[in-house]
Amino acid sequence: MTAAALRLGFMGFGESAELFATDLSRAGITAISAYSPSGAKARPGDAVYARAQNAGVTLVKTPAELARRADLIFALTQGKTALSAARKIVKSLKPHHLYVDGSTNSAAAMEKIAALIGDRAQFVDAAIMAPVAVARLKTPLVASGPQATAFRDALAPFGMDIKVVSDIPGAASAMKLIRSVFMKGLAALLFESMEAAHRRGMLDVCAEDISATFDAIPFRKILKRYICSTPAHAARRVHEMKESLDMLQSINSRDRMTRATAAFIKEFAGSGLDKQFPQEADSVRDVLDAWITVKK
Ligand SMILES: NC(=O)c1ccc[n+]([C@@H]2O[C@H](COP(=O)([O-])OP(=O)(O)OC[C@H]3O[C@@H](n4cnc5c(N)ncnc54)[C@H](OP(=O)(O)O)[C@@H]3O)[C@@H](O)[C@H]2O)c1
């Protein structure tokens, strides 16, 4: 779609909508509108009015007006208000509309919004994978839903980084939350291990040791090795984790993550999967299939 043909609307005009709108209008899109409760009441001189002017955005008074002015509506509200925002606009949507919800939400919440939109318009679940202020228009987004490719094809030519991951609404949001399980968990684990290292006066040497291990191996191999080696070695690791936990407690260091690891290893050791995988397994998928099967 050409810049002149694309009529873009933002449902919500907060930090992310302002940054995307600014860069998209610099990329040549001229028809950009936005609705937000504060924007609807804004007058010249108000902060939101100036933000919209600088971003090349026309503020509108109602969600219905947004639907009249835009074909692609990108909803960027807080996660908890996404459903009520969709409720405000749904009656004004027509089959040509692409309603893209980029709020941070659960897969279930996105499924609810998709059901609310129903046949009235096309729905896309989009997840913003990093802070927008850092990479702005280049911020990675993942998208899912039957029309996710239409969203990508409309905005990628203007510089947006949109990866279609599934044709099922909810999948993109689930992917973001799965990423958070890992990223936030890793941060918590780094804190716990480095707190103990620092308490023992060994911060530099321990940080260097762990860093060297991770620097030496491509992460794809680490992921495979850690999952595939666990069935064969869980029993031996039970003792090691008990020792690790005792050590943390002896120096009064926080131990929440290590308690969880010890419980995980104990569960794994009792699962009998070492008999199915006596040596390092070949496939991550096989190990996970077996692990899911033994869940009580
Ligand atoms: N900003 C980021 O870097 C970033 C990164 C990843 C994910 N996200 C996700 O993207 C979404 C938007 O983030 P943000 O930082 O732009 O949020 P924000 O700055 O808090 O802006 C939220 C916007 O939603 C508007 N709003 C509230 N209720 C509404 C309704 N019923 N109908 C229409 N608009 C409504 C607000 O209007 P008022 O100002 O009038 O209240 C405001 O303009 C969030 O779900 C966030 O988790 C953001």
The ligand as a MOL file (V3000), in Angstrom:
LIG
                    3D

  0  0  0     0  0            999 V3000
M  V30 BEGIN CTAB
M  V30 COUNTS 48 52 0 0 0
M  V30 BEGIN ATOM
M  V30 1 N 5.8660 1.8720 25.5020 0
M  V30 2 C 6.6170 0.8090 25.2440 0
M  V30 3 O 7.8220 0.8890 25.0430 0
M  V30 4 C 5.9670 -0.5460 25.1720 0
M  V30 5 C 6.7890 -1.6830 24.9860 0
M  V30 6 C 6.1810 -2.9450 24.9330 0
M  V30 7 C 4.8140 -3.0520 25.0460 0
M  V30 8 N 4.0580 -1.9240 25.2380 0 CHG=1
M  V30 9 C 2.6000 -2.0860 25.3720 0
M  V30 10 O 1.9240 -1.2080 24.4820 0
M  V30 11 C 0.7310 -0.7240 25.1030 0
M  V30 12 C 0.7560 0.7910 25.0720 0
M  V30 13 O 1.8830 1.2210 25.7840 0
M  V30 14 P 2.1960 2.7760 26.0180 0
M  V30 15 O 3.4990 2.8320 26.7050 0
M  V30 16 O 2.0020 3.5240 24.7720 0 CHG=-1
M  V30 17 O 1.0210 3.1400 27.0540 0
M  V30 18 P 0.6120 4.5630 27.6500 0
M  V30 19 O 1.6780 5.5730 27.3910 0
M  V30 20 O 0.1700 4.3400 29.0450 0
M  V30 21 O -0.6730 4.9700 26.7570 0
M  V30 22 C -1.9000 4.3170 26.8660 0
M  V30 23 C -2.8990 5.0890 26.0390 0
M  V30 24 O -4.1430 4.4070 26.0660 0
M  V30 25 C -5.1710 5.3920 26.2010 0
M  V30 26 N -6.4120 4.8030 26.6720 0
M  V30 27 C -6.7670 4.4480 27.9250 0
M  V30 28 N -8.0310 3.9280 27.9410 0
M  V30 29 C -8.4640 3.9810 26.6470 0
M  V30 30 C -9.6750 3.6070 25.9960 0
M  V30 31 N -10.6780 3.0530 26.6870 0
M  V30 32 N -9.7810 3.8130 24.6650 0
M  V30 33 C -8.7480 4.3450 23.9590 0
M  V30 34 N -7.5800 4.7180 24.5200 0
M  V30 35 C -7.4330 4.5320 25.8370 0
M  V30 36 C -4.5630 6.3960 27.1560 0
M  V30 37 O -5.2830 7.5880 27.0820 0
M  V30 38 P -5.2390 8.6980 28.2480 0
M  V30 39 O -3.8460 9.2480 28.2170 0
M  V30 40 O -6.2830 9.6550 27.8750 0
M  V30 41 O -5.5270 7.9460 29.5370 0
M  V30 42 C -3.1660 6.5280 26.5600 0
M  V30 43 O -3.1670 7.3970 25.4770 0
M  V30 44 C 0.7030 -1.2990 26.5240 0
M  V30 45 O -0.1230 -2.4050 26.5850 0
M  V30 46 C 2.1550 -1.6590 26.7700 0
M  V30 47 O 2.2990 -2.7250 27.6970 0
M  V30 48 C 4.5920 -0.6870 25.3070 0
M  V30 END ATOM
M  V30 BEGIN BOND
M  V30 1 1 1 2
M  V30 2 2 2 3
M  V30 3 1 2 4
M  V30 4 1 4 5
M  V30 5 2 4 48
M  V30 6 2 5 6
M  V30 7 1 6 7
M  V30 8 2 7 8
M  V30 9 1 8 9
M  V30 10 1 8 48
M  V30 11 1 9 10
M  V30 12 1 9 46
M  V30 13 1 10 11
M  V30 14 1 11 12
M  V30 15 1 11 44
M  V30 16 1 12 13
M  V30 17 1 13 14
M  V30 18 2 14 15
M  V30 19 1 14 16
M  V30 20 1 14 17
M  V30 21 1 17 18
M  V30 22 2 18 19
M  V30 23 1 18 20
M  V30 24 1 18 21
M  V30 25 1 21 22
M  V30 26 1 22 23
M  V30 27 1 23 24
M  V30 28 1 23 42
M  V30 29 1 24 25
M  V30 30 1 25 26
M  V30 31 1 25 36
M  V30 32 1 26 27
M  V30 33 1 26 35
M  V30 34 2 27 28
M  V30 35 1 28 29
M  V30 36 1 29 30
M  V30 37 2 29 35
M  V30 38 1 30 31
M  V30 39 2 30 32
M  V30 40 1 32 33
M  V30 41 2 33 34
M  V30 42 1 34 35
M  V30 43 1 36 37
M  V30 44 1 36 42
M  V30 45 1 37 38
M  V30 46 2 38 39
M  V30 47 1 38 40
M  V30 48 1 38 41
M  V30 49 1 42 43
M  V30 50 1 44 45
M  V30 51 1 44 46
M  V30 52 1 46 47
M  V30 END BOND
M  V30 END CTAB
M  END
